[in-house]
């Protein structure tokens, strides 16, 4: 039993080292990838920022509270794609349209969202609105790959899988985005997030990043 116990202990230490090594590799990928993409796409980002400024009133960058690693809250950034008084417009719309409310409760998305500006529809469909999140990746709030960052009021939708969500940094892209995106219900998204966390590896992240390129270029499942 002593020898077996020592072997189990050594195997446990080895597994812990491997987890730490993989986590370090993932973080290095995040930093290098975010820096490289920000530099490469800087001219495009300036064009998008100008488009947001000229298309509607309000700030260029939109921020919102989201939940990240360990259940901690952070500020999440996007190019603004909505009208300035979006909350009032949203509440009024759902109160007057029961079908839209049912769709929102099922998908947490709307086919016809009155808050989104004309230019906002374009940058959402092309995922250009997501680029400010590279800053979230650089400062460690997010990763390139992981569950999409959820809002505090969406926590209960995860149910027993909430611990899976909190176990990793939320991602710019993830298994949900390359598996149907907005065509999936929120519950399907939750199951995919849990699946990602249970089966995580550096190689799996690389595969998801490669598939994301195709999804973005073809606008699969985007709204």
C-alpha positions in Angstrom: 0.0 0.0 0.0 2.9 2.3 0.7 4.4 1.9 -2.8 1.0 2.3 -4.4 0.3 5.3 -2.3 3.6 6.9 -3.4 2.8 6.2 -7.0 -0.6 7.8 -6.8 0.9 10.8 -5.1 3.5 11.1 -7.8 0.9 10.7 -10.5 -1.2 13.4 -8.8 1.8 15.8 -8.8 2.5 15.0 -12.4 -1.1 15.6 -13.4 -1.1 18.9 -11.6 2.1 20.0 -13.3 0.6 19.1 -16.7 -2.5 21.2 -15.9 -0.4 24.2 -15.0 1.8 23.8 -18.1 -1.3 23.6 -20.3 -2.8 26.6 -18.6 0.4 28.6 -19.1 0.4 27.6 -22.8 -3.2 28.7 -23.2 -2.4 32.1 -21.5 0.6 32.6 -23.8 -1.6 31.9 -26.8 -4.1 34.4 -25.6 -1.6 37.2 -25.2 0.4 36.6 -28.4 -2.8 36.1 -30.4 -4.6 39.2 -29.1 -1.5 41.4 -29.7 -1.0 40.0 -33.2 -4.6 40.4 -34.2 -4.9 43.9 -32.8 -1.9 45.1 -34.7 -2.9 43.4 -37.9 -6.5 44.7 -37.8 -5.8 48.1 -36.4 -6.7 50.0 -39.7 -10.0 48.0 -39.9 -10.7 48.8 -36.2 -10.3 52.5 -36.9 -12.7 52.3 -39.8 -15.3 50.4 -37.7 -14.9 53.0 -34.9 -15.5 55.8 -37.4 -18.6 54.0 -38.8 -20.1 53.6 -35.3 -19.5 57.3 -34.6 -21.1 58.5 -37.8 -24.0 56.0 -37.9 -25.8 56.9 -34.6 -25.5 58.9 -31.4 -23.7 57.5 -28.4 -20.2 56.2 -27.5 -18.1 54.2 -29.9 -17.3 51.5 -27.3 -20.1 49.8 -25.3 -19.3 48.1 -22.0 -21.4 45.8 -19.8 -20.9 43.8 -16.6 -20.2 40.1 -17.3 -19.2 37.1 -15.1 -15.8 35.5 -15.6 -13.4 33.1 -14.0 -14.4 32.1 -10.5 -17.7 33.9 -10.7 -15.9 37.3 -10.6 -17.5 40.3 -12.5 -15.6 42.3 -15.1 -16.3 45.0 -17.7 -16.9 43.5 -21.2 -16.2 45.7 -24.2 -17.7 45.7 -27.7 -18.2 48.3 -30.5 -21.6 49.8 -29.9 -24.2 48.2 -32.2 -27.3 49.5 -30.5 -29.2 52.8 -30.1 -28.4 55.0 -27.2 -31.6 54.2 -25.2 -31.4 50.5 -25.9 -32.8 49.3 -22.5 -36.0 51.3 -22.8 -36.5 50.3 -26.4 -35.9 46.6 -25.5 -38.3 46.6 -22.6 -41.0 48.3 -24.5 -40.6 45.9 -27.5 -40.9 42.7 -25.4 -43.9 44.1 -23.5 -45.7 44.6 -26.8 -44.6 41.4 -28.6 -45.2 38.1 -26.9 -43.6 36.1 -29.6 -40.4 38.1 -29.3 -40.4 37.6 -25.6 -40.8 33.9 -26.0 -37.9 33.9 -28.5 -35.7 35.9 -26.1 -36.4 33.5 -23.2 -35.5 30.5 -25.3 -32.4 31.8 -27.2 -31.4 35.0 -25.4 -31.4 36.5 -29.0 -33.9 38.0 -31.3 -34.3 37.7 -35.1 -35.7 41.3 -35.1 -34.0 43.3 -32.5 -35.2 47.0 -32.5 -32.2 48.1 -30.5 -29.7 47.4 -33.2 -28.7 50.1 -35.7 -28.2 49.6 -39.4 -24.4 49.7 -39.1 -24.7 47.6 -35.9 -26.4 44.8 -37.9 -23.4 44.8 -40.3 -20.7 44.7 -37.6 -22.6 42.0 -35.7 -23.1 39.8 -38.8 -19.3 40.1 -39.5 -18.4 39.8 -35.8 -16.5 43.1 -36.1 -18.3 44.3 -32.9 -16.3 41.8 -30.9 -12.8 43.2 -31.6 -12.6 45.4 -28.4 -12.7 42.1 -26.5 -9.0 41.6 -27.4 -8.4 44.1 -24.6 -10.3 41.8 -22.2 -8.1 39.0 -23.4 -4.9 41.0 -22.8 -5.8 42.0 -19.3 -6.8 38.4 -18.3 -10.6 38.8 -18.0 -11.1 36.6 -21.1 -9.4 34.0 -23.2 -9.4 33.6 -27.0 -11.4 30.3 -26.5 -14.0 29.5 -23.8 -17.7 29.9 -22.9 -19.1 33.2 -24.0 -19.2 35.6 -21.1 -22.7 35.6 -19.6 -24.6 38.5 -17.9 -25.3 38.3 -14.2 -29.0 37.7 -14.9 -28.2 34.6 -17.0 -26.4 32.8 -14.2 -29.5 30.7 -13.2 -29.8 29.5 -16.8 -26.7 27.4 -16.2 -28.2 25.4 -13.3 -25.9 22.6 -12.2 -23.4 23.5 -14.9 -22.6 26.9 -13.4 -19.4 25.5 -11.8 -18.2 24.4 -15.3 -18.7 28.0 -16.5 -16.8 29.5 -13.6 -13.9 27.0 -14.0 -12.4 28.8 -17.0 -12.0 32.2 -18.4 -14.9 33.1 -20.8 -13.8 33.3 -24.5 -13.9 35.4 -27.6 -15.0 32.3 -29.4 -16.0 28.8 -28.2 -17.6 25.5 -29.0 -21.0 27.2 -29.1 -19.9 29.6 -31.9 -18.7 26.7 -34.1 -21.6 24.4 -33.4 -24.6 26.4 -34.6 -24.2 29.7 -32.8 -27.5 31.6 -32.6 -29.5 28.7 -34.1 -29.1 26.9 -30.8 -31.2 27.5 -27.7 -29.5 28.8 -24.6 -29.8 25.4 -22.9 -27.9 23.8 -25.8 -25.3 26.5 -25.4 -24.9 25.7 -21.7 -24.4 22.0 -22.5 -21.7 22.8 -25.1 -20.0 25.1 -22.5 -19.9 22.2 -20.0 -18.7 19.8 -22.7 -15.9 22.2 -23.6 -14.7 22.5 -20.0 -14.8 18.8 -19.3 -12.8 18.0 -22.5 -10.5 21.0 -22.6 -7.0 20.8 -24.2 -4.7 23.2 -26.0 -5.2 21.2 -29.2 -9.0 21.5 -28.9 -8.6 25.3 -28.6 -6.6 25.4 -31.8 -9.3 23.4 -33.6 -12.0 25.8 -32.4 -10.0 28.8 -33.4 -9.5 27.3 -36.9 -13.2 26.5 -37.2 -14.1 30.1 -36.0 -12.4 31.6 -39.1 -14.7 29.7 -41.4 -17.8 30.5 -39.2 -17.0 34.3 -39.2 -16.2 34.4 -43.0 -19.4 32.7 -43.9 -21.5 34.4 -41.1 -22.9 31.0 -40.1 -25.7 31.3 -37.5 -25.2 35.1 -37.0 -28.0 37.5 -36.3 
